C-alpha cells in the first residue's frame, strides 16, 4: 500500500470518527440519572432533591447548546443492593451521561466502584460519609452536599465560646451518627470542653427516649449534642420537650434534627434548639429569596436543605455542560468540568475543593424561634468557606 493511499484512508477514517462523535453529542439528549428513594420512609427527601433540580433545569428550558436535558429517575428504595442494580441499569441500558443523587452514605458507597470503573461522573447530592471524599475519593465523584465532619466540627468551638463547658452526646447507633458525634467531640475537646457521657440508640428503632433522657438530665451536662432524622428526630424533640430537658441544659446538635421537613410535626417542642447546617431557609440573599419563592410557588412549601442541594446539583450540571458546549462524550473531561464549577446559590458561594472534590461552603448556626407562621430557623452565626480535611484522598 503506497503512502498516498494510506493518507487517504487515514483521512477518511478520521473524518468518520469525527462525524460519529459529533453526531453522538448533537443528536442525543443529555441524560441525567437520578438515583434516589422515590418510595418508602424517606421518599420525601428524594422528591425534594428532584423537585429543586428540575427548577434549575427549567431556568435553561431543559436545554444546553441545542441539546435537551432529560431526567431519568431510579428508585433506590433506600437500599444499597437495589441502588447498585438501578445504577447498573442507568449506566449500561439507559447510557446516562451523569449520575446524581443518593440519600444515605451506604447507598453512595454501594455504587462508588461502579461509577468509577465505568468513568461515569457522579454528583453526590445528599450523603455525608467522610470517606466518600477521603480514602474513597475519585475524580469522577463530586460531592455538593457535605461531609459529616464538615457539618459538625464548627459547632465544637462555637459552643465552647458560647460558654458550654460540658456536653452529653446522643445519636442513633450507625456510621453517620458516630461520625457526626466524633466530629463535634474532637473540636469541642480541643476548645477546652469536656464530654461527660455519650449514648447511641438503636437506629430507626427507638420510639421511647425516656430512659436516655433520664440519664442525660441527671448527668449535669451544660448541653446535649444530638443527631436524629425523620421519625426519630420528631419523637426525640417532642419527648425532650415533655421531659423538660431544656429547663436544665441547652439542646443542640446537627441541624437535621429540626429540619424544616420535621418542624411542622415537632411544632413548639422544637423552640430553643440550636443547630448547625449548610443551609437554612431564612438566609437573606437575593439568590435564596428568589429560590424560595420559586420553590414555594411550584410545590407549595418551603424548600429544605435537601431541596437546595438538588438545586445546586442542577446548577452545577448546567454550568459544566455550558462550558463544554453541551459535549458529553469525554466523561473524564465532563467530570473535570463539574469539579471546576463555582456558583453563588441559595446557600451562598459554592466551590469544589480540588484536593478532595468535596464542596467548600458556609455553615449556618441557628436557633428555632417562634414567628407569626410558627417555628422558624433564625440564623445566629455564619461560618464561611468550611472545608473537609480530606484525609487520605488522592485524586
C-alpha positions in Angstrom: 0.0 0.0 0.0 1.6 3.3 -1.1 1.8 6.3 1.2 -0.8 8.3 -0.8 -3.4 5.6 -0.3 -2.5 5.4 3.4 -3.0 9.1 3.9 -6.3 9.0 2.1 -7.6 6.1 4.2 -6.4 7.8 7.4 -8.3 11.0 6.4 -11.5 9.0 5.7 -11.3 7.2 9.0 -10.6 10.4 10.9 -13.5 12.1 9.2 -15.8 9.2 10.0 -14.7 9.2 13.6 -15.2 12.9 13.9 -18.7 12.7 12.5 -19.6 9.8 14.8 -18.5 11.7 17.9 -20.1 14.9 16.7 -23.4 13.1 15.9 -23.3 11.4 19.4 -23.0 14.8 21.0 -25.5 16.7 18.8 -28.3 14.2 18.2 -28.8 12.6 21.6 -30.4 14.2 24.6 -28.2 14.6 27.7 -29.3 12.0 30.2 -29.1 12.7 33.9 -29.8 9.6 36.0 -31.3 10.5 39.4 -30.7 7.7 41.8 -32.9 8.4 44.9 -35.5 7.0 47.1 -38.9 7.6 45.5 -40.8 5.2 47.7 -40.7 4.3 51.4 -40.0 6.3 54.6 -37.5 8.8 53.1 -39.2 9.3 49.7 -39.9 13.0 50.6 -36.1 13.6 50.5 -35.8 12.1 47.0 -38.8 14.3 46.0 -37.2 17.4 47.4 -33.9 16.9 45.7 -35.6 16.1 42.3 -38.1 19.0 42.6 -35.3 21.5 43.0 -33.1 20.0 40.3 -36.0 20.4 37.9 -36.2 24.1 38.9 -32.6 24.6 37.9 -33.2 22.8 34.5 -36.3 24.9 33.9 -34.2 28.1 34.2 -32.5 27.0 30.9 -35.6 25.4 29.4 -34.1 21.9 29.8 -31.6 22.7 27.1 -27.8 23.3 26.8 -26.1 24.2 23.5 -29.1 22.8 21.5 -29.2 19.5 23.4 -32.2 18.6 25.6 -31.7 17.6 29.2 -33.6 14.5 30.3 -34.0 13.3 33.9 -34.3 9.5 34.3 -35.4 8.5 37.8 -34.3 5.3 39.5 -35.9 4.4 42.8 -33.3 3.0 45.3 -35.9 2.2 47.9 -33.2 3.4 50.3 -31.5 0.1 49.9 -27.8 -0.3 48.8 -28.4 -3.5 46.8 -31.3 -2.0 44.9 -29.3 1.1 44.3 -26.5 -0.8 42.8 -28.8 -2.7 40.5 -30.5 0.5 39.4 -27.2 2.3 38.9 -26.1 -0.5 36.5 -29.3 -0.1 34.5 -28.8 3.6 34.3 -25.3 3.3 33.1 -25.5 0.2 30.9 -29.0 0.3 29.5 -30.0 4.0 29.7 -26.5 5.2 29.0 -26.8 8.2 31.2 -24.1 10.9 30.9 -24.2 11.8 34.6 -25.5 10.0 37.8 -26.7 12.2 40.6 -28.4 11.8 43.9 -28.3 9.2 46.7 -29.8 9.6 50.1 -27.6 7.8 52.7 -23.9 7.1 52.6 -24.4 3.4 52.4 -26.2 3.8 49.0 -23.5 6.2 47.7 -20.7 3.8 48.7 -22.6 0.9 47.2 -22.4 2.4 43.7 -19.0 4.0 44.2 -16.9 1.4 42.5 -19.3 1.1 39.6 -19.3 4.8 38.7 -15.5 4.9 39.0 -14.9 1.8 36.9 -17.3 3.0 34.2 -15.9 6.5 34.3 -19.4 7.9 34.9 -19.5 11.4 36.6 -21.3 11.0 39.9 -22.6 14.1 41.8 -23.4 13.3 45.5 -26.4 15.4 46.3 -27.0 14.0 49.8 -24.6 11.7 51.6 -22.2 12.6 54.4 -19.8 9.7 55.0 -16.4 11.3 55.3 -14.7 8.5 53.3 -16.6 9.5 50.1 -14.2 12.4 49.6 -11.3 10.9 51.7 -9.9 7.4 51.1 -12.8 6.6 48.7 -12.4 9.8 46.7 -12.3 9.8 42.9 -12.0 12.4 40.1 -15.4 11.0 38.9 -17.1 11.7 42.3 -18.1 15.3 43.1 -19.9 16.0 46.4 -22.1 19.1 46.6 -23.8 18.1 49.8 -21.5 17.9 52.9 -19.3 15.6 54.8 -20.3 14.6 58.4 -17.2 16.2 59.7 -17.8 19.4 57.8 -21.2 20.0 59.3 -20.5 19.2 62.9 -16.8 20.3 63.5 -17.5 24.0 63.6 -20.0 23.6 66.4 -17.4 22.5 68.9 -15.5 25.8 69.2 -18.7 27.8 68.8 -20.4 26.2 71.8 -17.3 26.4 73.8 -17.1 30.1 73.1 -20.8 30.4 74.0 -19.9 29.2 77.5 -20.8 25.5 77.2 -18.1 23.6 79.2 -19.6 20.1 79.3 -21.7 18.1 76.9 -23.5 14.8 76.5 -23.7 13.1 73.1 -26.7 11.3 71.8 -27.3 9.8 68.4 -28.6 6.7 66.5 -26.1 3.8 66.5 -24.9 3.8 62.9 -21.9 5.2 61.0 -23.3 8.6 60.2 -24.3 9.2 63.8 -20.9 8.2 65.2 -19.1 10.3 62.6 -21.1 13.3 63.5 -20.6 12.9 67.2 -16.9 12.3 66.8 -16.5 15.4 64.7 -18.1 17.6 67.3 -16.3 15.8 70.1 -12.9 16.4 68.6 -13.3 20.1 68.2 -15.2 20.6 71.4 -12.5 18.9 73.4 -9.8 20.8 71.5 -11.5 24.0 72.6 -11.5 23.1 76.2 -14.8 21.4 76.5 -15.4 18.0 78.2 -17.7 15.2 77.1 -19.2 13.6 80.2 -21.4 11.0 78.6 -22.5 9.5 75.2 -25.1 7.0 74.2 -26.2 5.5 70.8 -29.7 4.3 70.4 -30.9 1.5 68.0 -31.0 3.0 64.6 -34.5 3.7 63.3 -36.0 1.6 66.1 -36.1 3.9 69.0 -39.6 5.3 69.9 -39.2 5.8 73.6 -36.4 8.1 74.6 -37.4 8.2 78.2 -34.5 6.2 79.7 -31.9 8.2 77.7 -33.5 11.5 78.6 -33.4 10.5 82.3 -29.6 9.7 82.2 -28.9 12.9 80.2 -30.8 15.1 82.6 -29.1 13.6 85.6 -25.6 13.9 84.0 -25.4 17.6 84.9 -24.1 18.5 81.4 -24.4 22.1 80.2 -25.7 20.8 76.8 -26.7 17.7 75.0 -25.5 17.4 71.4 -27.7 15.2 69.2 -28.3 14.0 65.7 -31.5 12.4 64.5 -33.6 12.5 61.4 -37.1 11.5 60.3 -39.4 10.0 62.8 -36.7 9.7 65.4 -36.0 13.4 65.2 -39.7 14.2 65.7 -40.0 11.8 68.6 -36.8 13.0 70.3 -37.7 16.7 70.2 -41.3 16.1 71.4 -40.2 13.8 74.3 -37.3 16.1 75.3 -39.8 19.0 75.5 -42.2 16.9 77.6 -39.4 15.8 79.8 -38.4 19.4 80.5 -34.8 18.8 79.3 -34.4 22.4 78.0 -35.0 23.6 81.6 -31.7 22.2 82.8 -29.5 22.2 79.7 -29.0 23.5 76.2 -30.4 21.2 73.5 -28.2 21.4 70.4 -26.8 19.4 67.6 -26.8 18.6 63.9 -29.4 20.7 62.3 -31.3 17.9 60.5 -32.8 17.2 64.0 -35.1 20.2 63.4 -35.2 20.3 59.6 -38.0 22.3 58.0 -39.3 19.0 56.9 -39.8 17.9 60.5 -40.7 21.1 62.3 -44.4 21.0 61.2 -44.7 17.8 63.3 -42.5 19.0 66.2 -44.2 22.4 66.4 -43.4 24.4 69.6 -41.4 21.5 71.1 -38.6 22.5 68.7 -38.3 26.0 70.1 -34.9 26.8 71.6 -33.0 24.0 69.7 -29.6 25.4 68.5 -28.2 23.6 65.4 -25.8 23.8 62.5 -26.5 23.2 58.8 -25.1 24.1 55.4 -28.5 25.8 54.7 -31.4 27.4 56.4 -34.5 28.9 54.6 -34.1 32.3 56.3 -30.8 33.3 54.5 -31.4 36.8 53.4 -29.8 36.9 50.0 -31.2 37.6 46.5 -30.4 34.1 45.4 -32.1 32.5 48.3 -35.2 34.7 48.3 -35.7 34.0 44.6 -35.1 30.3 45.1 -37.6 30.0 48.0 -40.2 32.0 46.1 -39.9 29.8 43.0 -40.0 26.6 45.0 -43.0 27.6 47.1 -44.9 28.8 44.0 -44.4 25.5 42.3 -44.5 23.0 45.1 -46.5 24.8 47.8 -44.0 24.5 50.7 -40.7 26.0 51.9 -37.6 24.4 50.4 -35.5 22.4 52.8 -31.7 21.8 53.0 -32.3 18.7 50.8 -34.0 20.8 48.1 -31.2 23.3 47.9 -28.7 20.5 47.4 -30.8 19.3 44.5 -31.0 22.8 43.0 -27.2 23.4 43.3 -26.7 20.0 41.7 -28.8 21.1 38.7 -27.0 24.4 38.5 -23.6 22.8 38.5 -24.6 20.3 35.8 -25.8 23.2 33.6 -22.7 25.3 34.2 -20.4 22.3 33.4 -22.3 21.4 30.2 -22.3 25.0 29.1 -18.5 25.2 29.5 -18.3 22.2 27.2 -20.8 23.5 24.7 -23.0 20.5 25.5 -20.4 17.9 24.7 -20.5 14.8 26.9 -18.6 12.1 25.0 -15.4 12.6 27.1 -16.5 11.6 30.5 -13.2 12.4 32.1 -13.4 16.0 30.8 -17.0 16.2 31.9 -16.1 15.2 35.5 -13.2 17.7 35.4 -15.5 20.5 34.4 -18.1 19.6 37.1 -15.3 19.8 39.7 -14.3 23.3 38.4 -17.8 24.9 38.7 -18.1 27.8 41.1 -21.5 29.3 41.8 -23.3 31.6 44.2 -26.5 29.8 45.1 -29.2 29.9 47.8 -26.8 28.7 50.5 -24.0 31.1 49.4 -20.8 30.7 47.5 -20.0 27.1 46.4 -16.8 25.8 45.0 -15.3 22.3 44.8 -12.1 21.6 46.7 -9.5 20.5 44.1 -7.8 18.3 46.7 -10.9 16.3 47.6 -13.8 17.0 45.2 -15.8 17.9 48.3 -17.8 21.1 48.3 -16.5 24.2 50.2 -19.4 26.1 51.7 -20.8 28.2 54.5 -22.2 26.7 57.7 -25.1 28.4 59.5 -25.7 28.2 63.2 -29.3 28.7 64.0 -31.9 28.7 66.8 -35.5 27.6 66.4 -37.7 30.6 67.4 -41.4 31.4 67.1 -42.8 33.6 64.3 -46.3 34.6 63.1 -46.1 31.5 60.8 -44.9 29.1 63.5 -41.4 27.9 64.4 -38.6 29.0 62.0 -34.8 28.7 62.0 -33.2 32.0 62.9 -29.6 32.4 61.9 -27.3 33.2 64.9 -23.9 33.0 63.1 -22.3 32.2 59.8 -19.0 30.3 59.4 -17.6 30.9 55.9 -15.9 28.6 53.5 -15.8 25.4 55.6 -13.8 22.5 54.1 -13.4 18.9 54.9 -9.8 18.0 55.6 -9.9 15.2 53.1 -7.5 12.9 54.9 -6.4 10.0 52.7 -7.7 11.4 49.4 -5.5 11.3 46.3 -7.2 12.4 43.1 
